[in-house]
Amino acid sequence: MANIKSQKKRNITNLKRAERNKAVRSEVKTRTKNALATIGTEENGEALRLAVKRIDKAATKGVLHPNTAARKKSRLMKRINAGS
């Protein structure tokens, strides 16, 4: 444990941010899984839109690197188009 007061504060802040980032990453995974599960149904368009929206939002917030977000979207689209 740190002895410096400012570092103690940073540790607390880092834990809060890590929790928030974990929630965002988890939602990205869930939305992606839902989009893949609805392949071939009429809900697929909406599920895909929500998944892409969450990936973009995570990249904007800095939770995901922009290239990671682009790769995730690309791979998702590839799988959706292959299954349709």
LUMTI-172400 format. One record per residue (C-alpha): x, y, z; residue number from 1. Coordinates in nm, 4 decimals, padded with zeros to 6 digits. Each point is the difference from the previous one (the first is absolute). Example, Ala and Ser with C-alpha at 12.3 -4.5 7.8 and 13.67 -1.06 7.14 Angstrom:
<node X="01.2300" Y="-00.4500" Z="00.7800" resi="1"/>
<node X="00.1370" Y="00.3440" Z="-00.0660" resi="2"/>
end
This chain:
<node X="00.0000" Y="00.0000" Z="00.0000" resi="1"/>
<node X="00.1227" Y="00.3479" Z="-00.0844" resi="2"/>
<node X="00.1063" Y="00.2458" Z="00.2689" resi="3"/>
<node X="-00.0530" Y="00.3120" Z="-00.2098" resi="4"/>
<node X="-00.3419" Y="00.1600" Z="00.0395" resi="5"/>
<node X="-00.0436" Y="00.0869" Z="-00.3687" resi="6"/>
<node X="00.0842" Y="-00.3561" Z="-00.1005" resi="7"/>
<node X="-00.2611" Y="-00.1357" Z="00.2411" resi="8"/>
<node X="-00.2557" Y="00.2243" Z="-00.1707" resi="9"/>
<node X="00.1149" Y="-00.1170" Z="-00.3432" resi="10"/>
<node X="-00.0374" Y="-00.3634" Z="00.1078" resi="11"/>
<node X="-00.3621" Y="00.0633" Z="00.1013" resi="12"/>
<node X="-00.0701" Y="00.1833" Z="-00.3262" resi="13"/>
<node X="00.1620" Y="-00.2757" Z="-00.2029" resi="14"/>
<node X="-00.2180" Y="-00.2631" Z="00.1680" resi="15"/>
<node X="-00.3152" Y="00.1996" Z="-00.0793" resi="16"/>
<node X="00.1025" Y="00.0411" Z="-00.3627" resi="17"/>
<node X="00.0903" Y="-00.3682" Z="-00.0301" resi="18"/>
<node X="-00.3473" Y="-00.0965" Z="00.1256" resi="19"/>
<node X="-00.1655" Y="00.2365" Z="-00.2478" resi="20"/>
<node X="00.2157" Y="-00.1267" Z="-00.2870" resi="21"/>
<node X="-00.0779" Y="-00.3604" Z="00.0938" resi="22"/>
<node X="-00.3722" Y="00.0746" Z="-00.0236" resi="23"/>
<node X="00.0414" Y="00.1592" Z="-00.3429" resi="24"/>
<node X="00.2084" Y="-00.2916" Z="-00.1311" resi="25"/>
<node X="-00.2524" Y="-00.2472" Z="00.1371" resi="26"/>
<node X="-00.2841" Y="00.1787" Z="-00.1766" resi="27"/>
<node X="00.1919" Y="-00.0030" Z="-00.3286" resi="28"/>
<node X="00.0428" Y="-00.3774" Z="00.0315" resi="29"/>
<node X="-00.3680" Y="-00.0508" Z="00.0887" resi="30"/>
<node X="-00.1263" Y="00.2117" Z="-00.2915" resi="31"/>
<node X="00.2337" Y="-00.1818" Z="-00.2380" resi="32"/>
<node X="-00.1214" Y="-00.3370" Z="00.1251" resi="33"/>
<node X="-00.3638" Y="00.1106" Z="-00.0418" resi="34"/>
<node X="00.0672" Y="00.1174" Z="-00.3558" resi="35"/>
<node X="00.1557" Y="-00.3355" Z="-00.0877" resi="36"/>
<node X="-00.2853" Y="-00.1902" Z="00.1652" resi="37"/>
<node X="-00.2627" Y="00.1785" Z="-00.2129" resi="38"/>
<node X="00.1531" Y="-00.0853" Z="-00.3384" resi="39"/>
<node X="-00.2771" Y="-00.0829" Z="-00.2444" resi="40"/>
<node X="-00.2800" Y="00.1643" Z="00.2003" resi="41"/>
<node X="-00.1668" Y="00.3375" Z="-00.0477" resi="42"/>
<node X="00.1477" Y="00.1303" Z="00.3298" resi="43"/>
<node X="00.3500" Y="-00.0376" Z="-00.1442" resi="44"/>
<node X="00.0149" Y="00.3504" Z="-00.1477" resi="45"/>
<node X="-00.0854" Y="00.1634" Z="00.3309" resi="46"/>
<node X="00.2344" Y="-00.2239" Z="00.2007" resi="47"/>
<node X="00.2837" Y="00.0710" Z="-00.2429" resi="48"/>
<node X="-00.0646" Y="00.3752" Z="00.0171" resi="49"/>
<node X="00.0138" Y="-00.0062" Z="00.3806" resi="50"/>
<node X="00.3205" Y="-00.2067" Z="00.0016" resi="51"/>
<node X="00.1758" Y="00.2376" Z="-00.2397" resi="52"/>
<node X="-00.1264" Y="00.2973" Z="00.1992" resi="53"/>
<node X="00.1468" Y="-00.1388" Z="00.3249" resi="54"/>
<node X="00.3326" Y="-00.0789" Z="-00.1660" resi="55"/>
<node X="00.0213" Y="00.3552" Z="-00.1376" resi="56"/>
<node X="-00.0954" Y="00.1476" Z="00.3361" resi="57"/>
<node X="00.2685" Y="-00.2036" Z="00.1783" resi="58"/>
<node X="00.2595" Y="00.1262" Z="-00.2492" resi="59"/>
<node X="-00.1163" Y="00.3595" Z="00.0471" resi="60"/>
<node X="00.0253" Y="-00.0292" Z="00.3786" resi="61"/>
<node X="00.3503" Y="-00.1427" Z="-00.0292" resi="62"/>
<node X="-00.0909" Y="-00.3416" Z="00.1390" resi="63"/>
<node X="00.0959" Y="-00.1625" Z="-00.3308" resi="64"/>
<node X="00.2735" Y="00.1145" Z="-00.2364" resi="65"/>
<node X="-00.1504" Y="00.1268" Z="-00.3279" resi="66"/>
<node X="00.1748" Y="-00.2739" Z="-00.1997" resi="67"/>
<node X="-00.1352" Y="-00.2651" Z="00.2388" resi="68"/>
<node X="-00.3508" Y="00.1377" Z="-00.0481" resi="69"/>
<node X="00.0403" Y="-00.0055" Z="-00.3777" resi="70"/>
<node X="00.1270" Y="-00.3585" Z="00.0128" resi="71"/>
<node X="-00.2914" Y="-00.1118" Z="00.2201" resi="72"/>
<node X="-00.2536" Y="00.1630" Z="-00.2327" resi="73"/>
<node X="00.1656" Y="-00.1491" Z="-00.3069" resi="74"/>
<node X="00.0035" Y="-00.3510" Z="00.1430" resi="75"/>
<node X="-00.3597" Y="00.0335" Z="00.1195" resi="76"/>
<node X="-00.1185" Y="00.1119" Z="-00.3454" resi="77"/>
<node X="00.1956" Y="-00.2818" Z="-00.1620" resi="78"/>
<node X="-00.1701" Y="-00.2604" Z="00.2191" resi="79"/>
<node X="-00.3450" Y="00.1546" Z="-00.0441" resi="80"/>
<node X="00.0350" Y="00.0094" Z="-00.3819" resi="81"/>
<node X="00.1309" Y="-00.3567" Z="-00.0117" resi="82"/>
<node X="-00.2964" Y="-00.1250" Z="00.2021" resi="83"/>
<node X="-00.2684" Y="00.1882" Z="-00.1940" resi="84"/>
end
